[in-house]
């Protein structure tokens, strides 16, 4: 299933809902380009809602890590929200849960940005 991205802005925070697979190739490139465009538009707070992501491969993980690094370099922050069990387990096995700021829901991720402001 192709990756579909739905972007919206809530209180100055960009929330991107991801639906499908984040895999090496077009899907990873689409996500990378969209998030980089958001950051380039001077949006410093981004939430990636992964609740509808059913699969991530090593290329997809690499894309998430690269976006995290890009955001930090630009003074921005990316939070992950609503992980499925499969994606959460993958991030735990790869120890990437310690790298990302992960929240149980998009609402909680948005709240964590609001509370930090």
Contact map, one row per residue, 1 for C-alpha under 8 A:
111000000000000000011000000000000000000000000000000000000000000000000000000000000000000000000000000000000000000000000
111100000000000000011000001000000000000000000000000000000000000000000000000000000000000000000000000000000000000000000
111110000000000001111100001001000000000000000000000000000000000000000000000000000000000000000000000000000000000000000
011111000000000001110000000000000000000000000000000000000000000000000000000000000000000000000000000000000000000000000
001111100000000111100000000000100000000000000000000000000000000000000000000000000000000000000000000000000000000000000
000111110000000111000000000000000000000000000000000000000000000000000000000000000000000000000000000000000000000000000
000011111000011110000000000000000000000000000000000000000000000000000000000000000000000000000000000000000000000000000
000001111100011100000000000000000000000000000000000000000000000000000000000000000000000000000000000000000000000000000
000000111111111000000000000000000000000000000000000000000000000000000000000000000000000000000000000000000000000000000
000000011111111000000000000000000000000000000000000000000000000000000000000000000000000000000000000000000000010000000
000000001111100000000000000000000000000000000000000000000000000000000000000000000000000000000000000000000000000000000
000000001111110000000000000000000000000000101000000000000000000000000000000000000000000000000000000000000000000000000
000000001111111000000000000000000000000000111110000000000000000000000000000000000000000000000000000000000000010010000
000000111101111100000000000000000000010000101110000000000000000000000000000000000000000000000000000000000000000000000
000000111100111110000000000000000000000000000111100000000000000000000000000000000000000000000000000000000100000000000
000011110000011111000000000000000000000000000111100000000000000000000000000000000000000000000000000000000000000000000
000011100000001111100000000000000000000000000001111100000000000000000000000000000000000000000000000000000000000000000
001111000000000111110000000000000000000000000001111110000000000000000000000000000000000000000000000000000000000000000
001110000000000011111000000000000000000000000000011111000000000000000000000000000000000000000000000000000000000000000
111100000000000001111100000000000000000000000000000111100000000000000000000000000000000000000000000000000000000000000
111000000000000000111110001000000000000000000000000011110000000000000000000000000000000000000000000000000000000000000
001000000000000000011111001100000000000000000000000010111011000000000000000000000000000000000000000000000000000000000
000000000000000000001111111100000000000000000000000000111111000000000000000000000000000000000000000000000000000000000
000000000000000000000111111110000000000000000000000000001111000000000000000000000000000000000000000000000000000000000
000000000000000000000011111110000000000000000000000000000010000000000000000000000000000000000000000000000000000000000
000000000000000000000011111111000000000000000000000000000000000000000000000000000000000000000000000000000000000000000
011000000000000000001111111111100000000000000000000000000000000000000000000000000000000000000000000000000000000000000
000000000000000000000111111111110000000000000000000000000011001000000000000000000000000000000000000000000000000000000
000000000000000000000001111111111000000000000000000000000000000000000000000000000000000000000000000000000000000000000
001000000000000000000000011111111100000000000000000000000000000000000000000000000000000000000000000000000000000000000
000010000000000000000000001111111110000000000000000000000000000000000000000000000000000000000000000000000000000000000
000000000000000000000000000111111111000000000000000000000000001000100000000000000000000000000000000000000000000000000
000000000000000000000000000011111111100000000000000000000000000000000000000000000000000000000000000000000000000000000
000000000000000000000000000001111111110000000000000000000000000000000000000000000000000000000000000000000000000000000
000000000000000000000000000000111111111000000000000000000000000000100000000000000000000000000000000000000000000000000
000000000000000000000000000000011111111100000000000000000000000000100100000000000000000000000000000000000000000000000
000000000000000000000000000000001111111110000000000000000000000000000000000000000000000000000000000000000000000000000
000000000000010000000000000000000111111111100000000000000000000000000000000000000000000000000000000000000000000000000
000000000000000000000000000000000011111111110000000000000000000000000010010100000000000000000000000000000000000000000
000000000000000000000000000000000001111111100000000000000000000000000000000000000000000000000000000000000000000000000
000000000000000000000000000000000000111111100000000000000000000000000000000000000000000000000000000000000000000000000
000000000000000000000000000000000000011111110000000000000000000000000000000000000000000000000000000000000000000000000
000000000001110000000000000000000000011111111100000000000000000000000000000100000000000000000000000000000000000000000
000000000000100000000000000000000000001001111100000000000000000000000010011110000000000000000000000000000000000000000
000000000001110000000000000000000000000000111110000000000000000000000000000111000000000000000000000000000000000010000
000000000000111100000000000000000000000000111111000000000000000000000000000111100000000000000000000000000000000000000
000000000000111100000000000000000000000000001111100000000000000000000000000001111000000000000000000000000100110000000
000000000000001111000000000000000000000000000111110000000000000000000000000001111000000000000000000000000000000000000
000000000000001111000000000000000000000000000011111100000000000000000000000000011110000000000000000000001100000000000
000000000000000011100000000000000000000000000001111110000000000000000000000000011111000000000000000000000000000000000
000000000000000011100000000000000000000000000000111110000000000000000000000000001111000000000000000000000000000000000
000000000000000011110000000000000000000000000000111111000000000000000000000000000001000000000000000000000000000000000
000000000000000001111100000000000000000000000000011111110000000000000000000000000011001000000000000000000000000000000
000000000000000000111000000000000000000000000000000111110000000000000000000000000001011000000000000000000000000000000
000000000000000000011110000000000000000000000000000011111000000000000000000000000000011000000000000000000000000000000
000000000000000000001110000000000000000000000000000011111111100000000000000000000000001000000000000000000000000000000
000000000000000000000111000000000000000000000000000000111111100000000000000000000000000000000000000000000000000000000
000000000000000000000011000000000000000000000000000000011111110000000000000000000000000000000000000000000000000000000
000000000000000000000111100100000000000000000000000000011111111000000000000000000000000000000000000000000000000000000
000000000000000000000111000100000000000000000000000000011111111100000000000000000000000000000000000000000000000000000
000000000000000000000000000000000000000000000000000000011111111110000000000000000000000000000000000000000000000000000
000000000000000000000000000000000000000000000000000000000111111111000000000000000000000000000000000000000000000000000
000000000000000000000000000100010000000000000000000000000011111111100000000000000000000000000000000000000000000000000
000000000000000000000000000000000000000000000000000000000001111111110000000000000000000000000000000000000000000000000
000000000000000000000000000000000000000000000000000000000000111111111000000000000000000000000000000000000000000000000
000000000000000000000000000000000000000000000000000000000000011111111100000000000000000000000000000000000000000000000
000000000000000000000000000000010011000000000000000000000000001111111110000000000000000000000000000000000000000000000
000000000000000000000000000000000000000000000000000000000000000111111111000011000000000000000000000100000000000000000
000000000000000000000000000000000000000000000000000000000000000011111111100000000000000000000000000000000000000000000
000000000000000000000000000000000001000000000000000000000000000001111111110000000000000000000000000000000000000000000
000000000000000000000000000000000000001000010000000000000000000000111111111111000000000000000000000000000000000000000
000000000000000000000000000000000000000000000000000000000000000000011111111110000000000000000000000000000000000000000
000000000000000000000000000000000000000000000000000000000000000000001111111100000000000000000000000000000000000000000
000000000000000000000000000000000000001000010000000000000000000000000111111100000000000000000000000000000000000000000
000000000000000000000000000000000000000000010000000000000000000000000011111110000000000000000000000000000000000000000
000000000000000000000000000000000000001000111100000000000000000000000011111111000000000000000000000000000000000000000
000000000000000000000000000000000000000000011100000000000000000000010011001111100000000000000000000000000000000000000
000000000000000000000000000000000000000000001111000000000000000000010010000111110000000000000000000110000000000000000
000000000000000000000000000000000000000000000111000000000000000000000000000011111000000000000000000111100000100000000
000000000000000000000000000000000000000000000011110000000000000000000000000001111110000000000000000111100000100000000
000000000000000000000000000000000000000000000011111000000000000000000000000000111110000000000000000001111101100000000
000000000000000000000000000000000000000000000000111000000000000000000000000000011111000000000000000000111100000000000
000000000000000000000000000000000000000000000000111010000000000000000000000000011111111100000000000000110000000000000
000000000000000000000000000000000000000000000000011111000000000000000000000000000111111100000000000000000000000000000
000000000000000000000000000000000000000000000000000000000000000000000000000000000011111110000000000000000000000000000
000000000000000000000000000000000000000000000000000001100000000000000000000000000011111111000000000000000000000000000
000000000000000000000000000000000000000000000000000011110000000000000000000000000011111111100000000000000000000000000
000000000000000000000000000000000000000000000000000000000000000000000000000000000011111111110000100000000000000000000
000000000000000000000000000000000000000000000000000000000000000000000000000000000000111111111000000000000000000000000
000000000000000000000000000000000000000000000000000000000000000000000000000000000000011111111100000000000000000000000
000000000000000000000000000000000000000000000000000000000000000000000000000000000000001111111111100000000000000000000
000000000000000000000000000000000000000000000000000000000000000000000000000000000000000111111111100000000000000000000
000000000000000000000000000000000000000000000000000000000000000000000000000000000000000011111111000000000000000000000
000000000000000000000000000000000000000000000000000000000000000000000000000000000000000001111111100000000000000000000
000000000000000000000000000000000000000000000000000000000000000000000000000000000000000000111111111000000000000000000
000000000000000000000000000000000000000000000000000000000000000000000000000000000000000000111111111100000000000000000
000000000000000000000000000000000000000000000000000000000000000000000000000000000000000100110111111111000000000000000
000000000000000000000000000000000000000000000000000000000000000000000000000000000000000000000011111110000000000000000
000000000000000000000000000000000000000000000000000000000000000000000000000000000000000000000011111110000000000000000
000000000000000000000000000000000000000000000000000000000000000000010000000001110000000000000001111111000000000000000
000000000000000000000000000000000000000000000000000000000000000000000000000001110000000000000000111111100000000000000
000000000000000000000000000000000000000000000000000000000000000000000000000000111000000000000000100111110000100000000
000000000000000000000000000000000000000000000000000000000000000000000000000000111110000000000000000011111101100000000
000000000000000000000000000000000000000000000000000000000000000000000000000000001110000000000000000001111101100000000
000000000000000000000000000000000000000000000000100000000000000000000000000000001100000000000000000000111111100000000
000000000000001000000000000000000000000000000010100000000000000000000000000000001100000000000000000000111111110000000
000000000000000000000000000000000000000000000000000000000000000000000000000000000000000000000000000000001111111000000
000000000000000000000000000000000000000000000000000000000000000000000000000000001000000000000000000000111111111100000
000000000000000000000000000000000000000000000010000000000000000000000000000000111000000000000000000001111111111110000
000000000100100000000000000000000000000000000010000000000000000000000000000000000000000000000000000000000111111111000
000000000000000000000000000000000000000000000000000000000000000000000000000000000000000000000000000000000011111111100
000000000000000000000000000000000000000000000000000000000000000000000000000000000000000000000000000000000001111111110
000000000000100000000000000000000000000000001000000000000000000000000000000000000000000000000000000000000000111111111
000000000000000000000000000000000000000000000000000000000000000000000000000000000000000000000000000000000000011111111
000000000000000000000000000000000000000000000000000000000000000000000000000000000000000000000000000000000000001111111
000000000000000000000000000000000000000000000000000000000000000000000000000000000000000000000000000000000000000111111
000000000000000000000000000000000000000000000000000000000000000000000000000000000000000000000000000000000000000011111
